[in-house]
Amino acid sequence: MRNQHRRPSFGRDSTWLASADVVAVLLAFVGQLILARALLSESYGLFVIAIDLFATLFLLLDLGLPTLLARDGPRQPSAIWSGMMRIYRLQGIAVLIFVPITVSITLMQSVHDSLMLIGAGVALVHIASYAPRTALRAAGDARFESLTKVIERVATTIGYAVLFVNDSTDVVAYATVFLIGAILGLLIALAGAYRICGKSTERTDSTELGVDWISKKGILLAALPFAITLGVLPYVIRIEKFILASELGYDEVALFHVAQLAWLAGLLVPQAMRAALLPVLGASRNDSSLFNQHLDRVESICFALVPIGMLAGAVIVWILLPFGFPGEYFDGTLGASATDVFMILLAGWACTVLSVPSYTALQAGEKPWLFTLLILVVVLSSTVFGLILITWGAKSNVGLAIEMAAYASVASSIVMLVVGIALSRRMSQFMQRGFQWVATLGLVFVSCWALSQQSFLAFVGVGLFILLPQGLRAMQTIVDQPFEEMYVEAE
């Protein structure tokens, strides 16, 4: 293969993926700013619901297969392309069965058919892009995967800007631009995957990826835990918006979404870490000592990232969000301030970052069903917390209901952290760092609450920077890799 001497590396790949996500997030921020200014708050809220609805429903079509490829691909790079094509064949069957039924039911209940159809198209294209992007990452070329994300976002943002300059207020036009950007990202990802994995004369059959890939039944059963997880995972970050839409209306959804923007941008960091860590853990899943060395290193890095991310998030939101978005999202016109709501959500971001080692260990481990169980518990808790807190807040006033939606999100993040540590059997490692865990979480919760109340108590968060040196040392630590006779780390 053209990159036969290259393999997944957590440090290098997470840097590429996180860097690309930072650029993509900045562009997405500009895009959301344009949407918020071009569209009425109700139209903006409807746009968000249309995109999120199909992104949630159609994730079932993923079938968990790209995640399986990310786990098993690094052990047999020559079979990655064949594995990717096999994924497309299985997903194609699912599309023919599931999509017509889902779209028909949605259109029967829809208030804007054109927007819903475009939202469905965006979701399908994004699902199709997962396999080639995963193939690139499994083959050790996270650089090209990163490029596809940035190009997609650049095209979308430029399209939004062109419409805005021409005074367009048509929500369908903006959704169409989103679809075009997604298609461009897919085509580039396919071209890159073919260049890296498909043109090799050493290409082997997908059955070489492992025993799970021998039969269709075997591969579907092996991917089933990931498929179920992907089917319910989107609700973790969307359930509060769905409940708000039901209890209050689309204006409140738009405000909560604006508050979530920077929070979601921050979540790209743990997502990039998970994406880079999964192939590394997958390659060492049969060596428990090496497996735990990787997890201990990443855990130290996560602790160091918490204060950096919290400080950066708070500063960016205080300065950029009110500057870029209409005043109605911050002056209480819609019932609350998006800035204050974000400060509450920041605590959930910290818990999510600290959860990376445990939930990635479950994905890469011998019992991936435990990861499915974790996400089911998180979604259930998110739904229960959301229904109770938002409904209770709505009885008082709109602002309190929106704040309760943020607290419900934080509560579900705490559940993911605690249950993830328990299921991954890392309780002994947790106890070894017991004081560090308690102190960190305590400072996180106090400082985020203080930030939302604009209190000077927020300065207690400075104590979190004590963890920075251990994170820097962990980043410099080299962990021996398996299969040294097969691969050589590429610069």
N, C-alpha and C positions, 0 to 999 in steps of 0.2 A: 504494500500500500504506500501511497505517497507520503503518509505520515507514520510509517510503520515503527519509527523509533520514538514516537511521541505517545504519551499516555496521560490519563487524567491526573491532575495534581491539585490538591485543595487550595494551596496558597495562590498559585498562578491562575487557576480557573475562576476562583471566587473573586480575584482582583479584576479579571476581565469582565465577568458577568456583573459584578457590582458597579464597576465603572460605567458600563453600558447602561445599566439601570438608572444610574444617577443622571446621565445625559437624557435618557428617555423620559425620566420623571420631570426634569426641567422643561422639556418640550411638551410633555403632557400637561404640566401646570399652565404653560402658555395657552395650550389648546383649550383647557377648561376655563381659563380666564376669558378667552374669546367667546366660548359658548355662553358663559354666564352673562356677558355683556350684550351678545347678539340676540339671545332668546329671553322671553319672559320667564319668570321663575317657575311657572306652571309647566311651560314647554320644556324647560331645562330638566325639571323633575321627571317628566314623562320620558325624555330622552334617556335619562339615567336608568329608569325602571325598564325600558325596552331592551337596552343593552344588557343590563344585569340579569333580566329574566331569562333570556336565551343562553347567556353565558352559564347560568346555573343549570338549566335543563339539559343543554347539549353536552355538558361535560361527561354525561353518562356514555356518550359515543366514543370517548377516549378509550374506554374499556380497561384502563390501567396499563395498557401495553407499552406506551413510551417509557413509563417508569420502570417496567420490567427490563426494557432494553438498556436503560441507563444503569441498572444494577448489574446485568449480565454481559453487556457489550464489551467493557474493558478487558474481560478475560479472553475474548476471541474477536479482536477487531476486524479480522477478515470476513466475519459473518454479519457485520453490522448492517450492510446494505440489504442483504437478503432478509434480515430480520425486519428492517424498515418496510420493505415491500410486502412482507407477510402481514405486518400490522395494517397496512392500507387495505389489503384484501378483506381482512376481518372487519375493519371499521366500515368499509363500504357496504357490507351486508347489513350492519346495524343501522346505517344511515337510511337505507331503502325501507327498513321496517319502521324505525322510530320517528323520523322527521315528518313524513306526511301526517301522521296521527297527531303529533305534538303541535305542529303549525296550524292544523285545522281547528283543534280545540281552542288554541290561543286566539285565532282570528274570530271565532264565534263570540268571544268575550271582549274583543279589542275595541278601543275607541279610536284607533289610528292604524288601520291595516297596513299602509305603506311603510310606516315606521317600524312596525312589528316584523314585516318581511325582511327589511334591511337588517334589523337586529338579529334575525335568525341567520342571515347570510354571514354577518360578521362573526357570529359564534362558530359557524361551520368552518370558515376559513381558519380561524384561530386553532380549532381542534386539529385541522389538517396540518398545521405548521408544527405541532408538537413533535411528531415523529422525526422529521428531518433535523430539527434543532437538537433533539436528544441524540440523534446519530452523530452529529458534529461533536457534541460534548463527550459522548462515550468514546469517540475516536481521538480525543485529546485536543480538539480544535474549538475550544470555547471562544476563541477570538472571533471566528467567523460567525458563530451563533450570536455573539454580541453585536456584530455588524448588522445582522439582519434586523435585530430589534431597533437599533438606532435609525436605520434607513426607513423602516416602517413608520416610526414616529415622526421623522422629519417630513415625510411625504404627507402624513395626515395633518400636521400642524400648518404646513404651507397651504394645504387645501382650505383649512379653516380660515387662514388669514386672507386668502383670495376672496372667499365668500364675504368675509367681514368688511373688507375694503369696498366691496360692491354693495354694501348695505343690505345683504341678504338676511332675512329673519325666518327663513324656511327651515324648519327642523329636519325635514326629509333630505334637503340638500347637504346639511352637515353630516347626517348619518351616512349618506352615500359616499362622502369623502372618507369617512372612517372605514367603510367597506373597501374602497380602492386601496387605501394604505395597507390594510390587512392582506389583500391579495398580493400586493407588491412584496411584502415581507415573506409570504409563503413561497413565491416564485424564487426569490433569492436564496432562501433556505434550501429549497430543493436543488438548485444549481450547486450550492456549496456542498451539500451532502453527496451529490453525484461526483463532484470533483475530488472529494476526499476519500469517499468510501466506494463509489460505484464504478470507477474506471479501472480499478485494480485488476490485474490478471491473476492475483492470488485469492480472489474472492471465493469464499466457501459458503456452504448452505447454512441456513439459519439453525438447523438442528445442532450445529457445532457450538451454539451458545450455551447448551446445557440440557439436562434431561427434561426440563420443563418445556423445551421447545421442540420436542420430538413429534408431538401430535397437536392438532387443533384443540382437542379437549384439554391436553396438558397445559398448553400455553394460556388458555382462557381461565382455567382453574388457578394457575399460578398468579395470573394478573387480577383475579377477582377481588382480592382484598384491596388493591389499589383502585380498582374500578368503583367499588362501593364507596371508598373514601372520597374519590373525586366527585362522586355523585352528590355527596352531602357536604363536602368541604366548603363550597361557595357560600353556604348559609351562615358560616361562622362570621363572615364580614358583611353579609347582606341582610340577615334576618331582622336586624334593628330597623333598617330602611323599609322593609316590607311591613313590619308592625306599625311604624310611624305612618306609612301611607294608608293603612287600614284605619288607624285610630284618629289621625288628624287630616293629612292631605299632602299633595305634592309639593307645596311650598315648604313644608317642614322637612320633607325628604331632600329637597334642594339644599337647605341650610346644613343639614347633617352631612350631606355629601361633600359640601365645601369644607366642613370641619375634618372630614375623613381624608381629603385629598393628600395633605402632607403626611398624615398617619399611614395611608396606603403606600405613599412614596417611601416612607421609612421601612415598611414591611418588605420592600424589594431587597433590602440588605439581608435579612434572614433567609429569604427565598433564594437569593444567589448563593448563600453559604450552604443551604441544603442541597441545591442543585450540584454544587461542586463537591460536596462531601459524600453524596450518595454513591457515585462511581468508585470513590476511594474506599469507602467502607464495603461496597459490594465485592471489590477485589480481595479484601482481607477478611471476609465474613467467616472463613474457616480457621482463622488464627485469632483466638480470643485476646491474647496479649497485645497483638498489634492493633486489633480492633479498638481496644480500650485506650491504647496510647493516643490514637487519633482523636477519640472522644474527649479525653482529658485535655489535650491541647486546644481543641476547639472550644471547650467550655471556658478555659481561661481567656481566650480571645473574646468570647461573648460577654464576659464580665467587664472587660475593658471597653467594649463597644457601647455599653449602656450609657455611661455618662457623656460620651462623645455625641451619641445620637440624640440624647435628651436635650443637651445644650444646643446643638445645631437645629433641632426641630423647633425648639422654643423661640430661638432668635429669628429663624426664617419665617415662622408663622406670624410673629409679632410685627415684622417689618414688611414682608412681601404680600401676605394674604389681604390685609386691609388696603394696601396700596393697589393691588391688582383687581380685586373683586368689588362689585357695587356695595355701597354702604349699608344697604338693607340687610346684608348677611352679618353685620357686626354691630349695628346700632340698636338692636332689640326690636326692630320693626317686625321681624318674623318670630319674635318670642324669645330669642336667645342670641348670644354672640358666638359665631363659629370659632373664634379664637379661644374662648373659655372652654368650649366643648372639646376642642383639640387637646388642650392641656390635660383634660381628664383621660382622653384616649391614649395619651403618651405613656401612662402607666401600663396599659395593655401592650403597647409596643415593646416595652422593656421585658415584660414577661414572655412575649413571643420570641424575642432574641435569645433569652436564657433557655427556651425550650428546644432550640435547634438541635443540640447533641442528642437529647432523649428521643425526640420523634423521628429523627433521621436514623438513629440506631434501630428503631422499630421497623422502619421501612427496609433497611438493608439486612436485617437479621433473619434468622431461620423461621421466625413466626410472624410474617407480615400481617396476619389477622389481628395481632395486637395493636397495630397502627390503625386499622379500621375501627377497632373497638374504641381507641382513644378519640378518634374524630367523631364517632357516634355520640360518645359521652359529651364531648365539647359542644356539638350541635344541639343536643338535647338540653344541656345546661344553658346555652345561649338563648334557646327558645323560651325556656321557663323563666329565666331572669328577665328577658325582654318583655314577655307578656305581663309579668307581675309588676316590674318597675315602671315600664312605660304606661301601662293602664293606670297605675296608682298616680303617676305624675300628671297624666292627662286630666284626672279629676280635679287637680288644683289649677294648673295653668300650662300653656303651651311650652313655655321656657323650661319648666321643671321636667316635662315629659321628654324633651330633647336631651336634657342633661342625664336623665335616667337611662336613656338609650345608650349614652356613652358609658355610664357605670355598668350597665349590663354587658357591654362589650369587654370591659376590663375584667369583670367577674369570670367570664368564659375563658379569658386568657389565663387567669390564675388556675382555673380547673385544668387547662391543657398542660400547664407547667407541672403541677403537682401529680396529676394522674400519669403524665408522660414519664416522669422520673420513676414512679412506682412500677409501671408496666415494663420499662426498659431494664429493670433490676439494677438501677444505679443508686439505690438508697444508701448503700455503704459509702459511695463516693460523695453523696449528698451530706451524710453525717460527718465525713472528714472535713468538709467545708461548711459545717453547720452555722458557725458564727458569721461567716462571710455571706451565706445565703440570707440569714435573718436580717443582718445589718443592711445588706443591699436592698432587699425588698422593702424594709421599713423606710429607708431613705427615699426610695423611688415613690412610694405611695404618699408620704408626707409632702415631698417636694412637688409632685404633680397636683395634689389637692391645693397646695398653697399657690401654685401658678394659676390654677383656675379661679382662685379667689383673689388673685393679685396681692398676695401677702408676702411679707419679707421672709417668712418661714421657708420660702422656696430656696433660699441660700444654703439650707442644710444639704441640698443635693451636691454641693461642692465636695462633700466627703466621699462621694462615689469615685472621684478621680484617684483615690488611693489605690484602686485596682488596676490603674493603667500600666504600671511597670510590669506586672505579671503577664498582662496581655502582650506587651511588646516582646517579653522573653519567649512567650509561647510561639509568637509569629516567627521568631528566629530559630526555633527548634526544628531539627530535621528528624523526621520519623522514618525508620527504614521501611522500604516498600517491598511487597512480594513480587515474585516473577522478575527478579533482577536479570535473570538470564535471558528474558524475552524482550525487555524494553530498556531503553536508556532515556533518562529524563531529558527533555528538550528545553533549551533556553527560551 
